[in-house]
């Protein structure tokens, strides 16, 4: 907080005219638009704590500019809108009600939510909701390598990339460290094929058919040679692999639990209100 006030000192000097118009309320104004004032105390409370004086000065200056822009637009709105258009009391009440309900629901959920999601929970959800996991893109597992075109080891590269032998994988790793400009071994995780395709100097018209017929891609441009070993694939419309959607399923389970807790809260409050005659439905 001390750094913020020190940083603001120079800014405050620039607004001495505003300070003179603080109407005796004991606050120091740093900006003024019409009859509206931005005070140093309010500015300081709006800025992050424990930042250095340089950052404080920059952030304070940015905040002041945003405040001025907002107030200028607000004054124009006040001048040009009709009284009916400026009557936002209903919207404010609705917003306040929504905000309070949301905060209460959040606290209710926070105190009661079971955040432990087991592997079995995830697997059961995956098995019982297959319709939720149809792919909308093609996926592959494999290896991608990009080397300068003059590095002519295509035969060895293909052999190493298609092999599952540890010695060949080791040889590939050594080679990639020495020569590759890009190398990515994603044999144990799924990746969108479009991400790999976008790196290649070639256009694949029918990825479904291409993936079913090819397990290796080799192509070149004027600078580089590109190699892709396709170890496994899933095409659009098929069920997504479990590991590809595992994290998403965990979030779905937690969100489902949250919704159940909120429904439980609403039901309890309604039943209690009915029991205590807290509401009446007029006929």
VEXDREN-2710 file (C-alpha; in Angstrom, 1 decimal):
% VEXDREN-2710
k/r/px/py/pz
1/UNK/0.0/0.0/0.0
2/UNK/2.9/2.4/0.8
3/UNK/4.4/1.8/-2.7
4/UNK/1.0/2.7/-4.2
5/UNK/0.7/6.0/-2.4
6/UNK/4.3/6.9/-3.3
7/UNK/3.7/6.1/-6.9
8/UNK/0.5/8.1/-6.9
9/UNK/2.2/11.2/-5.6
10/UNK/3.4/12.3/-9.0
11/UNK/0.0/11.7/-10.5
12/UNK/-1.8/13.6/-7.7
13/UNK/0.3/16.7/-8.5
14/UNK/-1.1/16.7/-12.0
15/UNK/-4.6/17.1/-10.6
16/UNK/-4.1/19.9/-8.2
17/UNK/-7.1/21.7/-9.7
18/UNK/-9.2/18.7/-8.8
19/UNK/-7.9/18.7/-5.3
20/UNK/-9.0/22.3/-4.9
21/UNK/-12.5/21.2/-5.8
22/UNK/-12.8/18.4/-3.3
23/UNK/-15.6/20.3/-1.6
24/UNK/-14.1/20.0/1.8
25/UNK/-14.7/16.3/2.3
26/UNK/-11.1/15.7/3.4
27/UNK/-10.3/13.5/0.4
28/UNK/-7.7/14.2/-2.3
29/UNK/-9.1/14.1/-5.9
30/UNK/-6.9/12.8/-8.7
31/UNK/-9.4/13.4/-11.5
32/UNK/-12.6/15.2/-12.2
33/UNK/-15.3/14.9/-14.9
34/UNK/-18.1/17.4/-14.5
35/UNK/-19.1/17.3/-10.9
36/UNK/-17.8/13.7/-10.4
37/UNK/-14.4/13.2/-8.6
38/UNK/-12.1/10.2/-8.4
39/UNK/-10.3/10.3/-5.1
40/UNK/-6.8/9.0/-4.3
41/UNK/-8.2/6.7/-1.6
42/UNK/-10.6/5.0/-4.0
43/UNK/-7.9/4.7/-6.6
44/UNK/-5.5/3.1/-4.2
45/UNK/-8.1/0.5/-3.1
46/UNK/-8.8/-0.4/-6.7
47/UNK/-5.1/-1.3/-7.4
48/UNK/-3.3/-4.5/-6.6
49/UNK/-1.4/-4.6/-3.3
50/UNK/2.4/-5.2/-3.0
51/UNK/3.5/-4.0/-6.5
52/UNK/6.5/-1.8/-7.2
53/UNK/6.2/1.9/-7.7
54/UNK/6.7/1.7/-11.5
55/UNK/3.9/-0.7/-12.0
56/UNK/1.7/1.3/-9.5
57/UNK/2.2/4.4/-11.5
58/UNK/1.3/2.7/-14.8
59/UNK/-1.7/1.0/-13.4
60/UNK/-2.9/4.1/-11.6
61/UNK/-2.6/6.1/-14.9
62/UNK/-4.5/3.4/-16.8
63/UNK/-7.2/3.3/-14.2
64/UNK/-7.6/7.1/-14.2
65/UNK/-8.0/7.1/-18.0
66/UNK/-10.6/4.3/-17.9
67/UNK/-12.5/6.2/-15.2
68/UNK/-12.5/9.4/-17.3
69/UNK/-13.7/7.6/-20.4
70/UNK/-16.5/5.9/-18.5
71/UNK/-17.6/9.1/-16.8
72/UNK/-17.6/11.0/-20.1
73/UNK/-19.8/8.3/-21.7
74/UNK/-22.0/8.1/-18.7
75/UNK/-22.6/11.9/-18.8
76/UNK/-23.5/11.7/-22.5
77/UNK/-26.0/8.9/-21.6
78/UNK/-27.5/11.0/-18.8
79/UNK/-27.9/13.9/-21.2
80/UNK/-29.4/12.0/-24.2
81/UNK/-31.5/9.2/-22.8
82/UNK/-35.2/9.8/-21.9
83/UNK/-36.3/9.5/-18.2
84/UNK/-37.9/6.2/-19.1
85/UNK/-34.7/4.9/-20.6
86/UNK/-32.7/6.0/-17.6
87/UNK/-35.0/4.2/-15.2
88/UNK/-32.9/1.1/-14.6
89/UNK/-34.2/0.3/-11.1
90/UNK/-35.9/-2.9/-12.2
91/UNK/-32.8/-4.2/-13.9
92/UNK/-30.7/-3.3/-10.9
93/UNK/-33.1/-5.2/-8.6
94/UNK/-33.0/-8.2/-10.8
95/UNK/-29.2/-8.1/-11.1
96/UNK/-28.9/-7.7/-7.3
97/UNK/-31.2/-10.6/-6.7
98/UNK/-29.3/-12.8/-9.2
99/UNK/-26.0/-11.9/-7.7
100/UNK/-27.1/-12.6/-4.1
101/UNK/-28.7/-16.0/-5.1
102/UNK/-25.5/-16.9/-7.0
103/UNK/-23.3/-16.1/-4.0
104/UNK/-25.5/-18.1/-1.6
105/UNK/-25.6/-21.1/-4.0
106/UNK/-21.8/-20.9/-4.3
107/UNK/-21.3/-20.9/-0.6
108/UNK/-23.8/-23.8/-0.1
109/UNK/-22.0/-25.8/-2.8
110/UNK/-18.6/-25.0/-1.4
111/UNK/-19.5/-26.3/2.0
112/UNK/-21.0/-29.6/0.8
113/UNK/-19.4/-30.5/-2.6
114/UNK/-17.6/-33.8/-2.7
115/UNK/-14.6/-33.0/-4.8
116/UNK/-13.1/-36.5/-4.9
117/UNK/-13.6/-38.1/-8.3
118/UNK/-12.3/-41.6/-8.6
119/UNK/-11.0/-43.4/-11.7
120/UNK/-14.1/-45.6/-11.3
121/UNK/-16.4/-42.6/-11.3
122/UNK/-14.9/-41.3/-14.5
123/UNK/-14.9/-44.7/-16.2
124/UNK/-18.5/-45.4/-15.2
125/UNK/-19.6/-42.0/-16.6
126/UNK/-17.7/-42.7/-19.8
127/UNK/-19.2/-46.1/-20.3
128/UNK/-22.8/-45.0/-19.4
129/UNK/-22.8/-41.9/-21.6
130/UNK/-21.3/-42.8/-24.9
131/UNK/-23.4/-40.3/-26.8
132/UNK/-21.6/-37.4/-25.0
133/UNK/-18.2/-38.4/-26.4
134/UNK/-18.6/-38.7/-30.2
135/UNK/-15.6/-37.0/-31.8
136/UNK/-16.0/-33.9/-33.9
137/UNK/-12.4/-34.1/-35.2
138/UNK/-9.8/-36.8/-36.1
139/UNK/-7.3/-37.8/-33.5
140/UNK/-3.9/-39.6/-33.8
141/UNK/-1.2/-40.9/-31.6
142/UNK/2.3/-40.9/-33.1
143/UNK/5.6/-39.1/-33.7
144/UNK/6.3/-35.9/-35.7
145/UNK/9.7/-34.8/-36.9
146/UNK/10.9/-32.0/-39.1
147/UNK/14.5/-31.9/-40.3
148/UNK/16.5/-29.7/-42.8
149/UNK/16.0/-31.0/-46.3
150/UNK/19.7/-31.7/-46.7
151/UNK/19.7/-34.2/-43.9
152/UNK/19.2/-37.3/-45.9
153/UNK/18.3/-40.1/-43.5
154/UNK/14.8/-40.9/-44.6
155/UNK/15.2/-44.7/-44.6
156/UNK/16.5/-44.7/-41.0
157/UNK/14.0/-42.2/-39.8
158/UNK/11.1/-44.2/-41.2
159/UNK/12.4/-47.4/-39.6
160/UNK/12.9/-45.8/-36.2
161/UNK/9.6/-43.9/-36.2
162/UNK/7.5/-47.0/-37.0
163/UNK/9.4/-49.3/-34.6
164/UNK/8.3/-50.1/-31.1
165/UNK/11.8/-51.3/-30.1
166/UNK/13.4/-49.4/-27.3
167/UNK/16.8/-49.3/-29.2
168/UNK/15.1/-47.7/-32.2
169/UNK/13.3/-45.2/-30.1
170/UNK/16.6/-44.3/-28.4
171/UNK/18.3/-43.9/-31.8
172/UNK/15.4/-41.6/-32.9
173/UNK/15.8/-39.5/-29.8
174/UNK/19.5/-39.1/-30.4
175/UNK/19.0/-38.2/-34.0
176/UNK/16.3/-35.7/-33.3
177/UNK/18.5/-34.0/-30.7
178/UNK/21.3/-33.6/-33.3
179/UNK/19.3/-32.7/-36.4
180/UNK/15.6/-32.1/-35.9
181/UNK/14.2/-28.6/-36.0
182/UNK/10.9/-29.9/-34.5
183/UNK/10.2/-33.2/-32.8
184/UNK/7.2/-34.4/-30.9
185/UNK/6.6/-37.9/-29.6
186/UNK/3.0/-38.2/-28.7
187/UNK/2.7/-42.0/-28.9
188/UNK/1.1/-42.2/-25.5
189/UNK/-1.4/-39.3/-25.8
190/UNK/-4.0/-38.2/-28.3
191/UNK/-3.6/-35.1/-30.5
192/UNK/-5.9/-33.5/-33.0
193/UNK/-4.7/-34.5/-36.5
194/UNK/-5.5/-31.0/-37.8
195/UNK/-2.6/-29.7/-35.6
196/UNK/-0.2/-32.0/-37.3
197/UNK/-1.7/-31.5/-40.8
198/UNK/-1.3/-27.7/-40.4
199/UNK/2.5/-28.2/-40.2
200/UNK/2.7/-30.2/-43.4
201/UNK/3.3/-28.7/-46.9
202/UNK/0.5/-30.8/-48.3
203/UNK/-3.2/-30.9/-48.4
204/UNK/-5.2/-34.0/-47.3
205/UNK/-8.6/-34.0/-48.9
206/UNK/-10.2/-36.9/-47.1
207/UNK/-8.6/-37.4/-43.7
208/UNK/-10.9/-40.4/-42.7
209/UNK/-9.8/-42.4/-45.8
210/UNK/-6.2/-41.2/-45.5
211/UNK/-5.8/-42.3/-41.9
212/UNK/-7.3/-45.7/-42.7
213/UNK/-4.8/-46.2/-45.5
214/UNK/-1.6/-44.7/-44.2
215/UNK/0.5/-45.1/-41.1
216/UNK/3.4/-42.9/-42.3
217/UNK/3.7/-39.5/-43.9
218/UNK/6.8/-38.2/-45.7
219/UNK/6.8/-35.0/-47.6
220/UNK/9.1/-32.0/-48.3
221/UNK/9.2/-28.4/-49.2
222/UNK/12.1/-26.2/-50.3
223/UNK/13.5/-26.1/-46.8
224/UNK/12.5/-29.1/-44.7
225/UNK/11.6/-32.7/-44.8
226/UNK/8.5/-33.7/-42.7
227/UNK/7.8/-37.2/-41.2
228/UNK/4.8/-38.4/-39.3
229/UNK/4.4/-41.9/-37.9
230/UNK/0.7/-42.7/-37.1
231/UNK/0.6/-45.3/-34.3
232/UNK/-3.1/-45.1/-33.7
233/UNK/-6.1/-43.0/-34.8
234/UNK/-9.7/-42.2/-34.3
235/UNK/-11.9/-40.5/-36.9
236/UNK/-14.6/-38.0/-36.6
237/UNK/-17.9/-39.6/-35.4
238/UNK/-16.3/-42.4/-33.4
239/UNK/-16.3/-42.5/-29.6
240/UNK/-13.5/-40.5/-28.2
241/UNK/-10.7/-42.4/-26.4
242/UNK/-11.1/-42.5/-22.7
243/UNK/-7.8/-40.7/-21.9
244/UNK/-8.6/-37.9/-24.3
245/UNK/-11.8/-37.0/-22.5
246/UNK/-10.8/-38.0/-18.9
247/UNK/-10.3/-34.5/-17.6
248/UNK/-13.5/-33.3/-19.2
249/UNK/-15.4/-36.1/-17.6
250/UNK/-14.1/-35.1/-14.2
251/UNK/-15.4/-31.6/-14.7
252/UNK/-18.7/-32.9/-15.9
253/UNK/-19.1/-35.0/-12.8
254/UNK/-18.2/-32.1/-10.5
255/UNK/-20.6/-29.8/-12.4
256/UNK/-23.3/-32.5/-12.1
257/UNK/-22.8/-32.7/-8.3
258/UNK/-23.0/-28.9/-8.1
259/UNK/-26.3/-28.9/-9.9
260/UNK/-27.7/-31.6/-7.7
261/UNK/-26.7/-29.6/-4.6
262/UNK/-28.4/-26.5/-6.0
263/UNK/-31.6/-28.4/-6.8
264/UNK/-31.5/-29.9/-3.3
265/UNK/-31.1/-26.4/-1.8
266/UNK/-34.0/-25.0/-3.9
267/UNK/-36.2/-27.9/-2.9
268/UNK/-35.5/-27.6/0.8
269/UNK/-36.1/-23.8/0.8
270/UNK/-39.4/-24.2/-1.1
271/UNK/-40.6/-27.0/1.2
272/UNK/-39.7/-25.0/4.2
273/UNK/-41.4/-21.9/2.8
274/UNK/-44.5/-24.0/2.1
275/UNK/-44.5/-25.5/5.6
276/UNK/-44.1/-22.0/7.2
277/UNK/-46.8/-20.4/5.0
278/UNK/-44.2/-18.0/3.6
279/UNK/-45.9/-17.6/0.3
280/UNK/-49.3/-17.6/-1.2
281/UNK/-50.4/-18.3/-4.8
282/UNK/-53.3/-16.0/-5.7
283/UNK/-56.2/-17.4/-7.7
END
